[in-house]
Amino acid sequence: MIYHRLIAPEGLAPTTIELADGFQLAVPADGIVEIPHALEMPGDTGVFEPVDRLVETHWLRQLLDLGFRQLPRSGSSGGRPAAGRYPGEMFFDETLGRPLWWSAGAWRDADGAAI
């Protein structure tokens, strides 16, 4: 499942925010929340069922309107995606302890060297 990682504006955490359809989102003290890109549906996970994405779009829009910002993906070098989704996408490599950006078909450091 894909998640959107967001950070609350300063002074808004910890709190609970009511989102569309009455969903209660608990914002911890660090202000970092993750919301699903698609609803988790009960039932057989081996069967693909189309999912209406309107609810999550509303949640994301509500949070961005409140001043939340999207955070870059992060993880170990081994968990780094094989490719970025768009030029300039950032990934924080926790193994290397530094950010990388997708450019010209490779993950690159701040000096432009392919990593």
C-alpha distance (Angstrom), angle and dihedral (degrees) to the residues before:
residue distance angle dihedral
M1 . . .
I2 3.79 . .
Y3 3.80 119.5 .
H4 3.79 132.8 -165.4
R5 3.82 110.4 -133.3
L6 3.78 112.7 -149.9
I7 3.79 135.8 173.6
A8 3.79 123.1 -146.1
P9 3.79 121.4 -124.0
E10 3.79 114.7 -97.6
G11 3.79 112.9 -77.8
L12 3.82 95.9 21.1
A13 3.81 97.4 93.9
P14 2.95 137.7 116.3
T15 3.79 98.1 35.2
T16 3.78 144.4 107.4
I17 3.80 119.9 -111.2
E18 3.79 124.5 -161.3
L19 3.79 109.5 -137.4
A20 3.80 132.2 -173.0
D21 3.79 116.1 -46.9
G22 3.82 90.9 20.2
F23 3.82 94.7 -72.0
Q24 3.82 109.7 161.9
L25 3.82 113.5 -141.8
A26 3.81 114.8 -164.4
V27 3.80 110.5 -148.7
P28 3.83 109.7 -156.9
A29 3.80 124.2 -142.0
D30 3.84 92.4 -93.6
G31 3.82 88.5 57.1
I32 3.81 94.9 -131.0
V33 3.80 116.5 133.0
E34 3.78 134.2 171.7
I35 3.77 122.7 -152.1
P36 3.80 124.5 -171.5
H37 3.78 120.1 -107.2
A38 3.80 89.0 -143.3
L39 3.76 132.5 23.2
E40 3.78 116.0 -98.0
M41 3.75 106.2 -120.2
P42 3.82 121.1 -153.1
G43 3.78 116.4 -125.6
D44 3.77 137.2 49.4
T45 3.80 108.4 1.9
G46 3.80 90.4 -164.0
V47 3.80 92.1 68.2
F48 3.79 119.2 78.1
E49 3.76 113.4 -134.6
P50 3.81 123.3 177.9
V51 3.79 111.1 -109.7
D52 3.80 125.8 -149.9
R53 3.81 105.6 -125.3
L54 3.80 97.3 -167.5
V55 3.81 95.2 99.0
E56 3.80 94.1 55.1
T57 3.81 91.2 45.3
H58 3.79 88.2 55.0
W59 3.81 91.2 48.4
L60 3.78 92.1 49.8
R61 3.83 92.4 46.5
Q62 3.82 91.7 48.6
L63 3.81 92.1 51.4
L64 3.81 93.8 46.1
D65 3.82 89.0 49.4
L66 3.83 88.3 53.9
G67 3.82 90.2 55.3
F68 3.80 101.1 -96.5
R69 3.82 114.6 149.1
Q70 3.78 128.5 -150.2
L71 3.80 116.2 -111.3
P72 3.80 123.6 -143.8
R73 3.77 120.0 -108.3
S74 3.79 116.1 -96.1
G75 3.78 139.8 -174.8
S76 3.77 145.1 116.1
S77 3.80 124.1 -42.1
G78 3.80 88.2 -107.0
G79 3.79 91.2 52.6
R80 3.80 94.6 48.2
P81 3.82 112.2 121.1
A82 3.80 114.0 -103.7
A83 3.80 88.9 -125.8
G84 3.77 138.6 12.8
R85 3.78 121.8 -115.0
Y86 3.83 94.4 -129.6
P87 3.83 138.7 1.6
G88 3.80 109.9 -80.7
E89 3.80 96.0 24.5
M90 3.80 109.9 148.5
F91 3.79 127.7 -138.3
F92 3.81 121.2 -177.9
D93 3.81 107.1 -140.3
E94 3.81 105.8 -149.5
T95 3.81 92.4 -168.8
L96 3.80 92.4 56.8
G97 3.80 92.8 33.4
R98 3.79 94.3 -133.0
P99 3.79 142.9 89.3
L100 3.78 123.3 -97.2
W101 3.80 129.6 -164.7
W102 3.79 130.0 -150.3
S103 3.80 109.4 -119.9
A104 3.81 136.5 149.1
G105 3.81 93.2 -3.0
A106 3.83 98.3 -50.1
W107 3.78 144.1 74.8
R108 3.80 106.0 -102.7
D109 3.80 135.8 -169.6
A110 3.81 125.6 -131.4
D111 3.82 90.6 -82.2
G112 3.81 91.6 55.1
A113 3.81 95.0 -110.1
A114 3.82 115.0 144.4
I115 3.82 111.0 -113.5
